[in-house]
Amino acid sequence: MSATWYECKVKYRKINESGVQKVTTEPYLVDAISYTEAETRINEEMSAYISEEFKITNIKVANYAEIHPVENSDRWFKSKVSLIAYDEESGKERKTNMYLLVQANDVKEAFDNTNTAMHGTTGDYTIPAIAESPIMDVFPYFTGEEEQLDKFKALKINTSEEKSVDEETILEETTVTQEVEEEVIDQEEGFNEIETETFEESEITEQDKLTNEEIQ
């Protein structure tokens, strides 16, 4: 199921770089299934960022086919991508336009990130236009099931690591135990050899004693 993005304009008082409070209107994107949910979501998201009173002035469906956030980038760019198809009957070239919202630090980086986003496309395409977007932030939709799945995956990884550590500890303890047992066995064999030598010496002494008595 493809995402439906809604552009929501939020009006509120904002302190600018000069420290002056000024009324401003900024656009944001939210992923939602209806206008009503988009309004609910943008109110929830903005309440976490804005302590002052704010107002939602406009909500409309955004014409973005895909959204591509990029790490270490703080600006959004609207990329126009033309998909090229060839009509075999007429032999003419047909173009279908779509728009991507990609994150980047400048236009050149936005162009590169757009090509990266289009990687794997089977047909030909061109990027005829790229312009910086006024979008301030994007709020994708995450379900509770996805959050639980992430927690489960993290728990599974931690459990596997703990199990691996336990197995290594058991293996080390087993190795030490075997080494101690081997030392004990070696010591017992040494004691047996000493007892055998003592017994043999005792037999020799008894024989010498009997021989001396017979001579007398």
Backbone hydrogen bonds in HBPLUS format (Angstrom, degrees):
<---DONOR---> <-ACCEPTOR-->    atom                        ^
c    i                          cat <-CA-CA->   ^        H-A-AA   ^      H-
h    n   atom  resd res      DA  || num        DHA   H-A  angle D-A-AA Bond
n    s   type  num  typ     dist DA aas  dist angle  dist       angle   num
A0032-ALA N   A0004-THR O   3.17 MM  28  6.04 162.4  2.20 172.1 174.0     1
A0062-ALA N   A0005-TRP O   2.81 MM  57  5.50 166.6  1.83 142.3 146.6     2
A0006-TYR N   A0030-VAL O   2.88 MM  24  5.40 166.8  1.90 159.1 163.4     3
A0030-VAL N   A0006-TYR O   3.03 MM  24  5.40 154.0  2.10 145.2 153.4     4
A0007-GLU N   A0060-LYS O   2.71 MM  53  5.37 154.2  1.77 169.2 171.8     5
A0060-LYS N   A0007-GLU O   3.05 MM  53  5.37 152.8  2.13 140.7 149.3     6
A0008-CYS N   A0028-TYR O   2.72 MM  20  5.19 166.4  1.73 158.7 162.5     7
A0028-TYR N   A0008-CYS O   2.78 MM  20  5.19 150.6  1.87 142.0 151.9     8
A0009-LYS N   A0058-ASN O   2.88 MM  49  5.19 164.7  1.91 150.3 155.1     9
A0057-THR N   A0009-LYS O   2.92 MM  48  5.60 146.8  2.03 146.6 155.7    10
A0010-VAL N   A0026-GLU O   2.80 MM  16  5.33 169.4  1.81 151.5 152.6    11
A0026-GLU N   A0010-VAL O   2.89 MM  16  5.33 157.9  1.94 147.4 148.5    12
A0011-LYS N   A0055-LYS O   2.76 MM  44  5.13 173.8  1.77 158.6 160.6    13
A0055-LYS N   A0011-LYS O   2.86 MM  44  5.13 151.7  1.94 145.2 154.4    14
A0012-TYR N   A0024-THR O   2.99 MM  12  5.73 158.5  2.04 162.6 168.3    15
A0024-THR N   A0012-TYR O   2.89 MM  12  5.73 170.2  1.90 161.9 162.3    16
A0014-LYS N   A0022-LYS O   2.73 MM   8  5.30 175.8  1.73 147.4 147.4    17
A0022-LYS N   A0014-LYS O   2.76 MM   8  5.30 166.6  1.78 141.6 145.3    18
A0016-ASN N   A0020-VAL O   2.93 MM   4  5.57 165.6  1.95 150.8 147.9    19
A0019-GLY N   A0016-ASN O   3.00 MM   3  5.37 161.1  2.03 112.8 118.3    20
A0136-MET N   A0027-PRO O   2.99 MM 109  6.15 171.3  2.00 168.1 167.4    21
A0029-LEU N   A0137-ASP O   3.11 MM 108  6.51 165.1  2.13 156.5 161.1    22
A0139-PHE N   A0029-LEU O   2.76 MM 110  6.00 157.9  1.81 148.9 156.5    23
A0031-ASP N   A0139-PHE O   3.14 MM 108  6.48 146.0  2.26 162.6 155.1    24
A0038-ALA N   A0034-SER O   2.93 MM   4  6.12 155.0  1.99 146.1 153.9    25
A0039-GLU N   A0035-TYR O   2.91 MM   4  6.18 154.7  1.97 150.4 156.2    26
A0040-THR N   A0036-THR O   3.04 MM   4  6.32 158.4  2.09 145.9 151.9    27
A0041-ARG N   A0037-GLU O   2.81 MM   4  5.97 162.5  1.84 153.2 158.0    28
A0042-ILE N   A0038-ALA O   2.97 MM   4  6.08 164.9  2.00 149.4 153.2    29
A0043-ASN N   A0039-GLU O   3.14 MM   4  6.21 154.1  2.21 142.3 149.1    30
A0044-GLU N   A0040-THR O   3.09 MM   4  6.32 153.5  2.16 143.9 151.1    31
A0045-GLU N   A0041-ARG O   2.88 MM   4  6.11 164.3  1.91 154.5 158.8    32
A0046-MET N   A0042-ILE O   2.94 MM   4  5.92 165.8  1.96 145.6 149.9    33
A0047-SER N   A0043-ASN O   3.08 MM   4  6.00 143.4  2.21 136.7 145.7    34
A0048-ALA N   A0045-GLU O   3.27 MM   3  5.63 143.1  2.42 102.8 112.1    35
A0049-TYR N   A0046-MET O   3.02 MM   3  5.13 144.2  2.16 101.3 112.0    36
A0050-ILE N   A0046-MET O   2.79 MM   4  5.79 159.4  1.83 165.3 169.0    37
A0065-ALA N   A0099-TYR O   2.79 MM  34  5.73 156.0  1.84 159.3 167.3    38
A0101-LEU N   A0066-GLU O   3.07 MM  35  6.47 164.1  2.09 155.9 160.8    39
A0068-HIS N   A0101-LEU O   2.79 MM  33  6.13 167.9  1.80 167.2 166.7    40
A0103-GLN N   A0068-HIS O   3.05 MM  35  6.37 148.7  2.15 166.0 157.3    41
A0075-ARG N   A0104-ALA O   3.29 MM  29  5.52 136.7  2.49 144.3 156.2    42
A0104-ALA N   A0075-ARG O   2.92 MM  29  5.52 158.8  1.97 147.3 154.1    43
A0133-SER N   A0076-TRP O   2.78 MM  57  5.41 166.2  1.80 135.5 139.3    44
A0077-PHE N   A0102-VAL O   2.77 MM  25  5.35 158.5  1.82 157.7 165.3    45
A0102-VAL N   A0077-PHE O   2.92 MM  25  5.35 158.1  1.97 158.6 159.7    46
A0078-LYS N   A0131-ALA O   2.74 MM  53  5.39 161.5  1.77 173.7 168.4    47
A0131-ALA N   A0078-LYS O   3.09 MM  53  5.39 158.7  2.14 140.6 146.7    48
A0079-SER N   A0100-LEU O   2.81 MM  21  5.11 169.1  1.82 158.8 161.2    49
A0100-LEU N   A0079-SER O   2.90 MM  21  5.11 160.4  1.94 146.8 152.8    50
A0080-LYS N   A0129-ALA O   2.85 MM  49  5.24 178.3  1.85 159.2 159.7    51
A0081-VAL N   A0098-MET O   2.84 MM  17  5.39 176.3  1.84 168.7 169.3    52
A0098-MET N   A0081-VAL O   2.89 MM  17  5.39 150.0  1.98 150.7 160.7    53
A0082-SER N   A0126-THR O   2.87 MM  44  5.22 164.8  1.89 149.3 154.3    54
A0126-THR N   A0082-SER O   2.97 MM  44  5.22 147.3  2.07 137.3 147.8    55
A0083-LEU N   A0096-THR O   2.78 MM  13  5.05 168.5  1.79 150.5 146.5    56
A0096-THR N   A0083-LEU O   2.89 MM  13  5.05 154.5  1.95 140.4 149.0    57
A0084-ILE N   A0124-ASP O   2.91 MM  40  5.32 175.9  1.91 142.9 142.8    58
A0085-ALA N   A0094-ARG O   2.80 MM   9  5.12 165.0  1.83 156.0 159.6    59
A0094-ARG N   A0085-ALA O   2.66 MM   9  5.12 176.1  1.66 167.0 166.4    60
A0087-ASP N   A0092-LYS O   2.89 MM   5  5.43 173.2  1.90 169.5 169.6    61
A0091-GLY N   A0087-ASP O   2.56 MM   4  5.16 137.4  1.73 145.0 158.7    62
A0110-ALA N   A0106-ASP O   2.95 MM   4  6.17 146.7  2.06 144.2 154.5    63
A0111-PHE N   A0107-VAL O   2.88 MM   4  6.20 147.7  1.98 149.2 157.6    64
A0112-ASP N   A0108-LYS O   3.03 MM   4  6.39 158.9  2.08 148.5 153.5    65
A0113-ASN N   A0109-GLU O   2.85 MM   4  6.04 158.6  1.90 147.9 154.3    66
A0114-THR N   A0110-ALA O   2.90 MM   4  6.03 141.6  2.05 139.3 149.5    67
A0115-ASN N   A0111-PHE O   3.09 MM   4  6.40 156.7  2.15 146.9 152.3    68
A0116-THR N   A0112-ASP O   2.96 MM   4  6.26 150.7  2.05 144.5 153.2    69
A0117-ALA N   A0113-ASN O   2.92 MM   4  6.13 150.0  2.02 138.9 146.8    70
A0118-MET N   A0114-THR O   2.98 MM   4  6.24 137.9  2.17 141.5 153.0    71
A0119-HIS N   A0116-THR O   3.19 MM   3  5.12 158.4  2.24  99.9 106.1    72
A0121-THR N   A0118-MET O   3.05 MM   3  5.74 150.2  2.15 145.8 145.4    73
A0147-GLU N   A0143-THR O   3.27 MM   4  6.64 155.1  2.34 145.2 151.8    74
A0148-GLN N   A0144-GLY O   2.87 MM   4  6.14 157.7  1.92 149.6 155.8    75
A0149-LEU N   A0145-GLU O   2.87 MM   4  6.07 147.3  1.97 142.3 151.8    76
A0150-ASP N   A0146-GLU O   2.95 MM   4  6.22 153.3  2.02 145.2 151.6    77
A0151-LYS N   A0147-GLU O   2.99 MM   4  6.29 158.2  2.04 148.3 154.1    78
A0152-PHE N   A0148-GLN O   2.85 MM   4  6.04 152.6  1.93 144.4 152.4    79
A0153-LYS N   A0149-LEU O   2.88 MM   4  6.12 158.4  1.92 149.9 155.2    80
A0154-ALA N   A0150-ASP O   2.96 MM   4  6.21 158.8  2.00 148.2 153.8    81
A0155-LEU N   A0151-LYS O   2.85 MM   4  6.06 158.4  1.90 147.8 154.2    82
A0156-LYS N   A0152-PHE O   2.79 MM   4  5.98 153.1  1.86 147.8 155.8    83
A0157-ILE N   A0153-LYS O   2.97 MM   4  6.20 154.5  2.04 145.9 152.1    84
A0158-ASN N   A0154-ALA O   3.00 MM   4  6.26 160.6  2.04 148.7 153.7    85
A0159-THR N   A0155-LEU O   2.88 MM   4  6.06 157.4  1.93 148.2 154.6    86
A0160-SER N   A0156-LYS O   2.99 MM   4  6.15 156.4  2.04 144.6 150.8    87
A0161-GLU N   A0157-ILE O   2.99 MM   4  6.24 153.2  2.06 145.5 152.8    88
A0162-GLU N   A0158-ASN O   2.90 MM   4  6.16 159.9  1.94 150.0 155.2    89
A0163-LYS N   A0159-THR O   2.86 MM   4  6.04 157.2  1.92 147.6 154.3    90
A0164-SER N   A0160-SER O   2.92 MM   4  6.11 152.1  2.00 142.5 150.1    91
A0165-VAL N   A0161-GLU O   2.95 MM   4  6.24 155.6  2.01 148.2 154.6    92
A0166-ASP N   A0162-GLU O   2.86 MM   4  6.12 161.2  1.89 151.0 156.2    93
A0167-GLU N   A0163-LYS O   2.91 MM   4  6.12 158.5  1.96 148.2 153.9    94
A0168-GLU N   A0164-SER O   2.99 MM   4  6.22 153.5  2.06 144.2 151.5    95
A0169-THR N   A0165-VAL O   2.91 MM   4  6.19 154.8  1.98 149.6 156.7    96
A0170-ILE N   A0166-ASP O   2.88 MM   4  6.13 162.0  1.91 152.6 157.3    97
A0171-LEU N   A0167-GLU O   2.91 MM   4  6.07 156.5  1.97 144.4 151.2    98
A0172-GLU N   A0168-GLU O   2.92 MM   4  6.17 155.2  1.98 146.0 152.5    99
A0173-GLU N   A0169-THR O   2.88 MM   4  6.13 161.4  1.92 151.8 156.9   100
A0174-THR N   A0170-ILE O   2.84 MM   4  6.02 154.6  1.90 148.0 155.3   101
A0175-THR N   A0171-LEU O   2.94 MM   4  6.14 155.0  2.00 144.5 151.3   102
A0176-VAL N   A0172-GLU O   2.97 MM   4  6.24 159.9  2.01 150.7 155.6   103
A0177-THR N   A0173-GLU O   2.92 MM   4  6.11 159.2  1.96 146.9 152.8   104
A0178-GLN N   A0174-THR O   2.91 MM   4  6.15 158.0  1.96 148.9 154.6   105
A0179-GLU N   A0175-THR O   2.98 MM   4  6.24 153.7  2.05 145.9 153.3   106
A0180-VAL N   A0176-VAL O   2.94 MM   4  6.23 155.4  2.00 151.1 157.4   107
A0181-GLU N   A0177-THR O   2.91 MM   4  6.16 160.7  1.94 150.9 156.3   108
A0182-GLU N   A0178-GLN O   2.92 MM   4  6.14 154.5  1.98 146.6 153.4   109
A0183-GLU N   A0179-GLU O   3.01 MM   4  6.29 151.0  2.10 143.6 151.2   110
A0184-VAL N   A0180-VAL O   2.94 MM   4  6.25 155.9  2.00 150.9 157.4   111
A0185-ILE N   A0181-GLU O   2.90 MM   4  6.16 157.7  1.95 148.9 155.0   112
A0186-ASP N   A0182-GLU O   2.90 MM   4  6.14 157.8  1.95 146.2 152.4   113
A0187-GLN N   A0183-GLU O   2.89 MM   4  6.15 154.9  1.96 146.8 153.8   114
A0188-GLU N   A0184-VAL O   2.86 MM   4  6.14 156.3  1.91 150.0 156.4   115
A0189-GLU N   A0185-ILE O   2.88 MM   4  6.15 156.9  1.94 151.1 157.3   116
A0190-GLY N   A0186-ASP O   2.93 MM   4  6.18 148.8  2.03 142.5 151.5   117
A0191-PHE N   A0187-GLN O   2.87 MM   4  6.21 155.2  1.93 149.0 155.6   118
A0192-ASN N   A0188-GLU O   2.91 MM   4  6.15 154.5  1.97 146.9 154.0   119
A0193-GLU N   A0189-GLU O   2.96 MM   4  6.23 151.6  2.05 143.7 151.0   120
A0194-ILE N   A0190-GLY O   2.99 MM   4  6.29 156.0  2.04 148.4 154.8   121
A0195-GLU N   A0191-PHE O   2.89 MM   4  6.14 160.8  1.92 151.6 156.9   122
A0196-THR N   A0192-ASN O   2.89 MM   4  6.09 152.7  1.97 144.7 152.3   123
A0197-GLU N   A0193-GLU O   2.96 MM   4  6.22 160.5  2.00 148.9 153.6   124
A0198-THR N   A0194-ILE O   2.90 MM   4  6.14 158.1  1.94 149.2 155.7   125
A0199-PHE N   A0195-GLU O   2.85 MM   4  6.03 153.7  1.92 145.5 152.9   126
A0200-GLU N   A0196-THR O   2.93 MM   4  6.16 158.0  1.97 149.1 154.8   127
A0201-GLU N   A0197-GLU O   2.94 MM   4  6.18 160.4  1.98 149.6 154.9   128
A0202-SER N   A0198-THR O   2.93 MM   4  6.12 149.6  2.02 142.0 150.7   129
A0203-GLU N   A0199-PHE O   2.97 MM   4  6.28 150.1  2.06 146.5 154.1   130
A0204-ILE N   A0200-GLU O   3.01 MM   4  6.31 159.3  2.06 150.6 155.9   131
A0205-THR N   A0201-GLU O   3.03 MM   4  6.26 156.5  2.09 147.0 153.0   132
A0206-GLU N   A0202-SER O   3.06 MM   4  6.29 157.0  2.11 146.8 152.5   133
A0207-GLN N   A0203-GLU O   2.96 MM   4  6.22 156.2  2.01 149.8 156.3   134
A0208-ASP N   A0204-ILE O   2.97 MM   4  6.23 159.7  2.01 150.4 155.6   135
A0209-LYS N   A0205-THR O   2.98 MM   4  6.19 152.3  2.06 145.1 152.8   136
A0210-LEU N   A0206-GLU O   3.02 MM   4  6.29 155.3  2.09 147.9 153.6   137
A0211-THR N   A0207-GLN O   2.95 MM   4  6.19 157.1  2.01 150.2 156.7   138
A0212-ASN N   A0208-ASP O   3.07 MM   4  6.26 157.7  2.12 148.2 153.0   139
A0213-GLU N   A0209-LYS O   3.12 MM   4  6.34 152.9  2.20 143.1 150.4   140
A0214-GLU N   A0210-LEU O   3.05 MM   4  6.29 152.0  2.13 147.0 154.0   141
A0215-ILE N   A0211-THR O   3.11 MM   4  6.35 153.9  2.18 146.4 153.1   142
A0216-GLN N   A0212-ASN O   3.11 MM   4  6.32 157.0  2.16 146.6 152.1   143
